[in-house]
Amino acid sequence: MVNPNPQSAGSTPVGAGDSDAAEPSWPLTTWQGWQRFATTDPPAPPQPDDPPRSTEERLAYHSAFVTIRTPAISQLATQVRTLMILGRHQQTTARPSLIVTGPAAAGKTTALLNVGRTCHLAHICKNPPPPGSAHAAAPVAYVLVPPGATAKTLITEFARYLGIPTTTRMTQTQITDAVCHTYTQAGVQLVLIDEIHRLNPRTTTGAQAADLLKDLTERLAATFVYAGINVTDTPLFSGTRGAQLAGRATLITCGPLPARHGTRQPFRDVITDIENALDLTNHKNGTLPRHAAYLHQRTAGRIGSLTRLIRQTAITAIHDGTERITKAALDAVQLDHLAEQHRRPTRSR
């Protein structure tokens, strides 16, 4: 069960109070924040019969926007579902896990959260809480590896997610025992760990944090899914600990989308999906796919950079009243530094 009185999380317990004002302060790394994220309907694209949205509604829509289903999301969803079944009755060793890797702005966290939400909704649909129950099931946990993570700071993040009270006087072992007990009672089945590239097993503290994760995979009846930037290029897969992780984890690469893959055009397909989800009064569908080559060069095929470019241009188009996206409008947007470096590479002298 979820701790009904989360003292250390600094937030209202699940089911307590109906004030919407407090809810946005709950991060995804707390149960309350995750519950809100997973059970709130995601933004929906406009439908032909829908009444027109106001300017503010359309600005908010393009800010939040829809999740575009990429090949990586589909692959991750299939793998997670399979591995959760595979490890369901495994008792003696750590269950198989997954690692989502790739460059920055490639959609790793989006894929992770999308799969976590799907798992959460499937669980509560199949196992609704009894009427009048004061406790909610917690099928999914979402944890960020803190910068310079030690075993104790990492296990404290696990505790914070379910509001397990901790004090500075508690040892790592005491917190770990409390986490394992509470996560088991709460029925956590899927543990999502983001920013895994922050772990460095070559250092003493990093090695202890890596050992902690291995311990948790053996003590919790859950499937672990990690996400990080270019994980195979980090020390995470080096040495004995790295070999253990590599021997248990399936690697899913969430990389830039290719312009072509055989007879298919994955990048153009994603552009079409994004365009179909826009809510602009003067934009004509089919415009953006014609600029697929330009958009691929501009964003290096990164889904994060692509969606940001199109959303930012859409918001500008609403503000200036043009209500459509053109190549000139796209070209006027300054993107993240990675994308801009790819667009205008520095010449070596």
C-alpha positions in Angstrom: 0.0 0.0 0.0 1.1 3.6 -0.4 2.2 5.2 2.8 -0.9 7.2 4.0 1.2 9.8 5.8 4.3 10.6 3.7 6.3 12.8 6.1 9.5 13.0 4.1 8.0 13.6 0.7 6.7 17.0 1.8 3.4 16.5 -0.1 -0.2 15.6 0.5 -1.0 11.9 0.8 -2.8 10.2 -2.0 -6.6 10.7 -1.8 -6.3 13.5 0.8 -7.8 16.8 -0.2 -9.2 18.0 -3.5 -7.2 21.2 -4.0 -6.0 21.5 -7.6 -3.7 24.3 -6.6 -1.3 22.0 -4.7 -1.1 19.3 -7.3 1.2 20.9 -9.8 3.9 21.1 -7.1 4.1 17.3 -7.0 7.0 16.1 -9.2 6.8 12.8 -11.1 9.3 11.4 -8.7 6.6 11.3 -6.0 3.6 8.9 -6.0 1.2 11.8 -6.0 2.9 13.4 -9.1 3.0 10.1 -10.9 -0.6 9.3 -10.1 -1.7 12.6 -11.5 0.4 12.2 -14.6 -0.7 8.6 -15.3 -4.4 9.2 -14.7 -4.8 12.5 -16.4 -5.9 12.3 -20.0 -3.1 13.4 -22.3 -3.7 16.3 -24.7 -5.9 15.3 -27.6 -5.6 16.7 -31.2 -8.5 18.6 -32.5 -11.3 16.6 -34.1 -13.4 17.8 -37.1 -16.6 18.1 -35.1 -15.0 19.8 -32.0 -15.8 23.5 -31.3 -12.9 25.9 -32.0 -10.5 26.3 -29.1 -9.6 29.7 -27.7 -6.2 31.1 -28.3 -5.1 30.4 -24.7 -6.4 26.8 -25.0 -4.4 26.3 -28.3 -1.3 27.8 -26.8 -1.6 25.4 -23.8 -2.2 22.5 -26.2 0.9 23.1 -28.2 2.9 23.6 -25.0 1.9 20.2 -23.6 1.2 18.5 -27.0 0.5 14.9 -27.8 3.0 12.0 -27.5 4.1 10.9 -30.9 4.5 7.1 -31.1 7.9 6.4 -32.4 9.4 3.0 -33.2 11.4 3.1 -29.9 8.2 3.6 -27.9 6.6 0.6 -29.7 9.6 -1.6 -29.2 10.0 -0.6 -25.5 6.3 -1.3 -24.8 6.6 -4.8 -26.3 9.8 -5.6 -24.5 8.5 -4.4 -21.1 5.3 -6.4 -21.4 7.2 -9.5 -22.3 9.8 -9.2 -19.6 7.2 -8.5 -16.9 5.6 -11.8 -17.8 9.0 -13.5 -18.0 10.0 -12.4 -14.6 6.7 -12.6 -12.8 7.4 -15.9 -11.0 11.2 -15.7 -10.9 12.4 -16.0 -7.3 16.0 -17.0 -7.0 17.8 -14.4 -9.2 17.4 -10.9 -10.5 14.7 -10.5 -13.1 15.7 -9.4 -16.7 15.8 -5.7 -17.2 15.9 -3.1 -20.0 18.1 -0.1 -20.7 17.0 2.7 -23.0 20.0 4.5 -24.4 20.7 7.1 -27.1 21.8 10.7 -27.5 20.2 13.7 -25.9 16.8 14.8 -27.2 16.2 11.4 -28.8 12.9 10.8 -26.8 14.2 8.4 -24.1 12.3 9.9 -21.2 9.2 10.3 -23.3 9.3 6.6 -24.2 9.9 5.7 -20.5 7.0 7.7 -19.2 4.7 6.5 -22.0 5.3 2.9 -21.2 5.0 3.6 -17.4 1.6 5.3 -17.9 0.4 2.4 -20.0 1.4 -0.2 -17.4 -0.2 1.9 -14.6 -3.5 2.2 -16.4 -3.6 -1.4 -17.4 -3.0 -2.5 -13.8 -5.7 -0.3 -12.2 -8.2 -1.3 -14.9 -7.6 -4.9 -14.2 -7.3 -4.5 -10.4 -9.5 -1.6 -9.3 -9.2 -0.7 -5.6 -12.0 -2.0 -3.4 -14.8 0.6 -2.7 -13.9 2.7 0.3 -10.2 1.7 0.2 -8.0 4.3 1.8 -4.9 3.0 0.0 -4.0 3.0 -3.7 -2.0 0.4 -5.4 1.3 1.6 -6.8 2.2 -0.6 -9.8 4.9 1.8 -11.2 7.7 3.7 -9.5 9.7 6.5 -11.2 13.1 7.5 -9.8 15.8 9.9 -11.0 19.4 9.1 -10.2 20.7 12.2 -8.4 23.9 13.9 -9.5 26.9 12.3 -7.8 24.7 9.6 -6.5 25.8 7.5 -3.5 24.0 4.4 -2.4 22.3 6.3 0.4 21.1 9.3 -1.7 19.9 6.9 -4.4 17.9 4.7 -1.9 16.5 7.9 -0.4 15.0 8.8 -3.8 13.3 5.4 -3.8 11.9 6.2 -0.3 10.8 9.7 -1.3 8.7 8.3 -4.2 6.3 6.5 -1.8 6.7 9.0 1.0 8.6 6.6 3.3 9.8 8.6 6.3 13.6 8.9 6.5 16.0 10.7 8.8 19.7 11.6 8.5 20.4 9.1 11.4 19.0 6.2 9.5 21.6 3.9 7.8 21.5 2.9 4.2 20.5 -0.6 5.3 17.6 0.7 7.3 16.3 2.8 4.5 16.7 -0.1 2.0 14.8 -2.5 4.2 12.0 0.1 4.6 11.9 0.6 0.8 11.8 -3.1 0.0 9.1 -3.8 2.5 6.9 -0.8 1.4 7.4 -1.4 -2.4 6.4 -5.0 -1.9 3.3 -4.1 0.1 2.4 -1.4 -2.5 2.7 -4.0 -5.3 5.3 -2.2 -7.4 5.7 -4.2 -10.6 7.7 -1.8 -12.8 10.6 0.4 -11.6 11.7 3.2 -14.0 15.1 4.7 -13.3 16.1 7.7 -15.4 19.4 9.5 -15.8 21.3 6.2 -15.2 24.4 7.6 -17.0 25.0 9.6 -13.8 26.3 6.4 -12.1 30.0 5.8 -12.4 30.9 2.3 -11.0 34.6 3.2 -11.3 34.3 5.4 -8.2 33.8 4.0 -4.7 30.4 5.7 -4.2 29.3 4.9 -7.7 30.2 1.2 -7.3 28.2 1.1 -4.0 25.2 2.7 -5.8 25.4 0.1 -8.6 25.5 -2.6 -6.0 22.4 -1.2 -4.4 20.5 -1.4 -7.7 21.6 -5.0 -8.1 20.4 -5.7 -4.6 17.0 -4.1 -5.3 16.5 -6.1 -8.5 16.9 -9.3 -6.4 14.7 -8.2 -3.5 11.9 -6.6 -5.4 9.4 -8.5 -7.5 9.6 -5.9 -10.2 11.0 -5.3 -13.7 13.6 -2.6 -13.8 13.9 -0.3 -16.8 16.8 2.2 -17.0 17.2 5.2 -19.3 20.3 7.3 -19.9 22.4 9.1 -22.5 24.7 6.9 -24.6 24.9 4.4 -21.8 27.3 2.0 -23.7 29.9 4.8 -23.8 29.8 5.3 -20.1 31.6 3.3 -17.3 28.3 1.6 -16.5 29.1 -1.4 -18.7 32.7 -1.7 -17.6 34.3 -4.1 -15.1 32.6 -6.9 -13.2 29.6 -4.8 -12.3 29.1 -3.7 -15.9 29.3 -7.3 -17.1 26.6 -8.3 -14.6 24.3 -5.5 -15.8 25.1 -6.3 -19.5 24.3 -9.9 -18.9 20.8 -9.1 -17.5 19.7 -6.1 -19.5 18.3 -5.8 -23.0 19.5 -2.7 -24.7 17.0 -0.6 -26.7 18.5 2.2 -28.7 16.4 5.4 -28.9 18.4 7.1 -31.6 17.8 9.7 -34.3 15.2 8.6 -36.8 16.6 7.8 -40.2 15.3 9.6 -43.2 14.9 6.2 -44.9 14.8 2.6 -43.8 14.4 0.3 -46.7 11.3 1.4 -48.6 9.9 3.3 -45.5 10.5 6.9 -44.5 10.2 6.9 -40.7 11.2 10.5 -40.2 8.6 11.7 -42.7 6.0 9.5 -41.1 6.6 11.1 -37.7 6.4 14.6 -39.3 3.0 13.7 -40.7 1.8 12.5 -37.3 3.0 15.8 -35.7 1.4 17.9 -38.4 -1.9 16.0 -38.1 -2.0 16.9 -34.4 -1.5 20.7 -34.9 -4.3 23.1 -34.1 -3.7 26.0 -36.5 -6.5 27.7 -38.4 -4.6 28.4 -41.7 -2.2 25.5 -41.8 -2.6 23.0 -44.7 -1.7 19.4 -44.0 1.0 18.1 -46.3 3.1 21.2 -45.9 5.6 19.9 -43.4 6.3 16.4 -45.0 7.4 18.3 -48.1 10.2 19.8 -46.0 11.3 16.4 -44.5 14.8 16.7 -45.9 15.3 20.2 -44.4 13.8 19.1 -41.0 16.0 16.1 -40.9 19.1 18.1 -41.5 17.9 20.8 -39.1 17.3 18.4 -36.2 19.7 15.5 -37.0 16.7 13.2 -36.8 16.2 13.8 -33.1 12.5 13.5 -32.1 12.9 15.9 -29.2 14.4 18.6 -31.3 11.8 18.0 -34.1 8.8 18.3 -31.8 10.2 21.4 -30.1 10.9 23.1 -33.5 7.4 22.5 -34.8 5.6 23.3 -31.5 7.6 26.5 -31.0 6.9 27.6 -34.6 3.2 26.8 -34.1 3.1 28.9 -30.9 4.8 31.8 -32.8 2.2 31.4 -35.6 -0.6 31.8 -33.1 0.9 34.8 -31.6 1.6 36.6 -34.9 -1.7 35.7 -36.4 -0.4 33.8 -39.4 -1.7 30.5 -38.1 0.4 28.4 -40.3 3.9 26.9 -40.4 6.2 27.7 -43.3 9.9 26.9 -44.0 10.8 30.5 -43.4 9.0 30.4 -40.0 10.8 27.2 -39.1 14.1 28.7 -40.1 13.6 31.7 -37.9 13.4 29.5 -34.7 16.6 29.0 -32.8 16.7 25.5 -31.4 18.7 23.7 -28.7 22.5 24.0 -28.9 22.9 20.4 -30.1 20.6 21.0 -33.0 22.1 24.3 -33.9 25.6 22.8 -33.8 24.5 20.2 -36.3 22.9 22.9 -38.4 25.9 25.1 -38.5 29.0 22.9 -37.7 32.1 24.8 -36.5 34.8 24.8 -39.0 38.2 23.6 -37.9 41.0 26.0 -38.6 
